Amino acid sequence: MKFTTSLRGMAAAILVVGLAGCSAGSKTETAETPARPVSTIKATIGESIRRGSLSGEVKAQVQQNLSFRTGGRVAEVLVDTGDHVTAGQVLARIDDADQQASLDVAQAAVRTAEAQRDQAQSSFERADALFKAGNTTRAQFESAETALTQAKSALDAAQSQADTAAELVSYAELKALSDGIVVTRAIEPSQVVAAGQTVFALAQDGPRDAVFNISETAIAGVPEDAPVTLQLVADPTITATGTLREISPTIDTATGTVRAKVIFEDPNNAMPLGAAVMGIVDFPAESGVSLPWTALFRDSAGPAVWVMDAATSTVALKPVTVVRYLADTVLVTDGLAEGDAVVTSGLQLLHPGERVAATEVTP
């Protein structure tokens, strides 16, 4: 009897403990979820002034690649990289022994043809005099006339070959086509070069460009006549002004950039060819809200941001229109109002209506 009473007491105790445990679990399940900590920034609509800068190189607008018109062994090189040359100046020579020998042969052929022409001329004059006097036949006269014509044609052919040989001799000298600066030299004495092989690059005197390889999106919105401040990297006190002259219509597949050329307004500036320059341009002011990249989210409709309701401390996702992606910020023109609290960090796991604990950061 006492044993049965003990069992009943233990069962009652277990039941009480179980009920107590259920009551504690219920309280845990119904406890309020803590607010998610986030950082916010206050949206401020204003004018965004953007300044872009990029390094480039000073180059001549016209650069000539020079080559010999005939092949051979280089006899002498008369200029070096960096030398200033004038139009018609001899830059290098190749050994012209073969060409000179061909010219000598051609000139000898001209002299032979001249002698044959003179002989044919004398024969024709005799035949003409005899024919007019009636002392020879027409056939003999016409034969002398034909021989003279053939001799004259042979002389013309020989003279043409001599002119060609003389021109080939002139090809042994490589001359500058215009005034300029030698920027590349690719030959040395005794080197064998082929006809058409580039041996010098000449930067022609005259207008100069600052050439930049830039991302296509970086120049979006830049007016064609926008002034560009050019600054010498080696000495920032040396500056010049230029305007955008040309943008390449194709993209370099290796670098993903396009080539932009800025012409110097003063071609006699102190920036030498090949010098590194910094190009600085101010973009037109744009009105909108500037936000850090971390604030940008994306929903099914496109770019969006999380905005906190100050009254309820809950968040909602708002679609926005981004007009400019910059190095560390984005410019938003539509979707936000002045003073909106935009979440900038902690937004990866948010869901609409979630309660947050915000810490405002200074933009």
Salt bridges, closest charged atoms under 4 A:
GLU32 OE2 - ARG355 NE 3.57
GLU76 OE2 - ARG93 NH1 2.64
ASP80 OD1 - ARG185 NH1 3.57
ASP118 OD1 - ARG117 NH2 2.93
ASP128 OD2 - LYS132 NZ 3.30
GLU173 OE2 - ARG93 NE 2.89
GLU188 OE1 - ARG185 NH2 2.76
ASP205 OD2 - HIS84 NE2 2.68
ASP209 OD2 - ARG245 NH2 2.56
GLU246 OE1 - ARG245 NH1 3.68
GLU246 OE2 - LYS261 NZ 3.97
ASP282 OD1 - ARG51 NE 2.67
GLU286 OE2 - ARG324 NH2 2.89
ASP340 OD2 - LYS318 NZ 3.41
GLU354 OE2 - ARG36 NE 2.74
GLU354 OE1 - HIS351 NE2 3.60
